[in-house]
């Protein structure tokens, strides 16, 4: 039954036709041979030989020779009847096989011609479902032509709906970005405003501001300005395509320099080495974002393993001992401005993903329960060489 279900429509029809042909051909052939044998036997008088023998006793001369010749022909005719029937049976079988093969090939050709438009239409519908634009030749007539025209109309409607959804999605995304940016910018502006208001209030009342208090106020303002500047830089990094400058990069050395820049806040262990052809500045940005993300998540130890996979691509795997990411959040971690940390901007991993794609690499993140986060970067072999 499983094999029958997997067969194409034309093969099902051909098999059914073959079964029906054999089922009817055998009884028809048997009936024809039986009738032929009965007709031949009935065409010969069974008493003819006895009559000829009786006439032979009273015959003389030429009559006697003629009667003997008739008796011999009669016997030969009776012997030839089974031979003729078998020969006709062979011819009938050969004719049946020939007709069966001819009509089978003819049916196969006809079915192929009939089902090919349906297969093409099914393939077109599948490609349309995947988002491709397909040109459908609406040349068939009858019900098939109606179906083809319906699919053409369906594709036009889908293109229109997808374009509307894309525009609406972009509008919604930029509205969300504007909303989040406004909220993030408002946070550092509030302490700046409060600090300036306090200084203005004292100046308005004629009170002097000590140098120590002024330095604290300026330091507070500078801190908030740094936050604003970092937020703008993150947004700029995410919203534009960075320029790539390819050079030979020692992965272990680059990772070590990033780890050193984090100071004692996080301990890094590096194992393995490899050299890739990439942009060292973008790679440094990439790793710096990963280290900061781990630190902000609560990790204090990172382990990095550098090696190659089965396709000769260089892989850099980073393990941290942070609390990890809940399974329900894993699908959204790469989205911009989506964060599950109290002080996160939601741009760190989004920038990382963009930088990896710019460098023609790939990134995968898994977070087994209670085992922190494991991030694997992979760079194609045509741009790498192992050390």
Residue, then its C-alpha position, 0 to 999 in steps of 0.5 A: x500500500x505504501x508503494x502504491x501511494x508513492x506511485x505517480x498518477x500515470x503509473x497507477x492508471x497504467x497498472x490498472x489498465x494492464x490488470x484489466x487488459x490481462x483479466x479480459x484478454x485471457x478469457x477472450x482468447x480462451x473463448x476464441x480458441x474454443x470456438x475455433x476448435x469447435x468450428x473446425x471439428x464440426x466442419x468434418x463429418x465424423x461418419x465420413x471415413x466409415x462411409x468411404x470405407x464402405x464404398x471402398x469394398x464395392x469400388x474397382x480400379x480408379x474409384x478404389x484409388x480415389x476413395x483411398x485418397x479421400x480417406x487419407x485426406x480426411x485423416x490428415x485434416x483430422x490430424x491438422x485440426x489441433x495443429x491449426x488451433x495451436x498455431x492460431x493460439x500462438x498468433x493470438x498471443x503474439x497479437x495480444x502482446x503486441x497490442x498490449x505493448x502498443x497501447x501501453x506506450x500510447x497510454x503512457x505518452x498520453x498520460x504524460x502529456x496530460x499530467x505534465x501540466x499538472x506537475x508543472x502547476x504543482x511545482x509552480x505552486x510550491x515555488x510560489x509558496x516559498x516566495x519565488x516569482x514563477x511564470x505560468x504559461x496559461x495555454x491549457x483549455x478546459x478545467x486545467x486552464x481555469x486552474x492555471x488562471x486561478x494560480x496566476x491570480x493567486x500569485x499576483x495577490x500574494x505578491x501584492x500582499x507580501x509587498x504590503x506586509x514588507x512595507x508594514x513590517x518596515x514601518x513597524x520596525x522603524x516605529x519600534x526602533x524610534x520608540x526604543x531609541x527615544x526611551x534609551x536617549x531619555x534615560x541619560x538625559x534625565x540625570x543631565x537635566x537634573x544636574x543642570x537644574x541644580x546648578x542653575x537653581x543655586x546660581x539663581x539664588x546667588x549661592x556659590x558652587x564649590x569646585x568639588x561639587x562642580x567637578x562631580x556634576x561635570x563628571x556625572x554629565x560626562x558619564x551620561x554623555x558617554x552613554x549617549x555616544x555609545x548608544x548612537x555608535x551602536x545604532x550607527x554600527x547596526x544601521x549601516x554596512x561596514x567597509x571590509x578591509x581584508x588582511x591576515x588575522x591571527x585569531x588567537x592573538x586577536x582574541x587575547x587582545x580583546x580579553x586583555x582589554x576587559x582587564x580583570x573583570x572577566x577571565x579568558x582561556x584560549x586554546x588552539x590557533x588559526x589564521x583567517x583572511x578577514x577584517x581585523x577591526x571588524x573582528x575586534x568589534x565583533x569579539x568585544x561585543x561578545x565579551x561585553x555581552x557575557x560580562x553584562x549577563x553575569x559571566x566571569x570566565x570565558x573559554x575560547x577554542x579555535x580549530x577547523x570543522x569537517x569542511x576545513x572552515x575555521x571555527x571559533x567557539x566561545x563558552x561562558x559561565x553565565x546564567x545562560x538564556x532561557x529556551x523561550x528567548x533564544x529565537x529573539x536574541x538576534x533581533x535589534x532592540x530586544x534585550x532581557x537584561x536590565x541595562x541592555x540596549x538590545x543591539x549587542x548581538x544584533x551587531x554581532x550577527x551583522x558583522x559575522x554576515x558582513x565577513x561571510x561567516x556564520x554564527x550559532x548560539x546554544x544555551x544548555x540549561x545550567x551550562x552558560x552560553x556556547x557561541x560558535x563562529x565559522x569562517x569559510x575555507x576559501x578565506x582561511x588557512x590553518x596554522 
